[in-house]
């Protein structure tokens, strides 16, 4: 064993504070990458702009062929460097400035951490480290997401169940409208395409819009949720059934003595797949709830009153009679629409709720 090697090993067994007194001390050693220091490292680097002074970083030279693991990637703005010098790179020339965008790395064979410029190591060493880092970060993020979301699954299932009466109401009201008010729907769908979710009548005044002359469109009311209610095929009860099955399956998969324990038994691939499935299901569930809410707004008294105003407007060529009868709305026109929309309290009282901030 060489003299310097023995010295290194001796130093490694000493506390960092004592070891630092030694003249050729080059930083503490670690049996595994000190990931737990990532946060402290970032804070240190952000505060002083001098990551090379972080206590866990070695100041020696590192061969460009030495395999390494990335602990952190960072970029220091030059204005943070009070001396205006770049950060020294262990790969190129320890002791003199070389980079601003680099990596804090761990060399497993040397059991030390170093700072190097982003692409300073040999290409294959650098590429292997990048690949491993990307995979590890993806996996860690997925794991963190799962640990945060899995315990909320019973609440998510409860939120879906709470939407069931509203979903039933939405399905029935939309079906009734589509069955009994064909002419009205065709008229509204046409203006919907051109003007969005507004109730429009046309004035005598002629204007040029999108290059053609037309009677000036006047908005007399809003029709929130109309795109869904009039144009998109709906089946809320079936959607709910589907979501319920999805969330139950995810819940079963996440059940265990503890979530973390259970996740620890899964392969990397399984963790990534589970997180993907969970994210997708959550997006679907939120879209489902938003759609029910849109239908709630469509069948609200406010929208029905706008429809009434529009139907009675003398400029409206599609005269429509909307009347309120004991909370129900009767809609009819000369073209043959004739529908009675009953109030559906469960739909009107529907409030969107989800146990966490949507992703
Ligand atoms: Zn370098």
Boltz pocket constraint, residues with backbone or C-beta under 6 A from the ligand:
constraints:
  - pocket:
      binder: B
      contacts: [[A, 89], [A, 90], [A, 91], [A, 92], [A, 93], [A, 98], [A, 99], [A, 116], [A, 117], [A, 120]]
      max_distance: 6.0
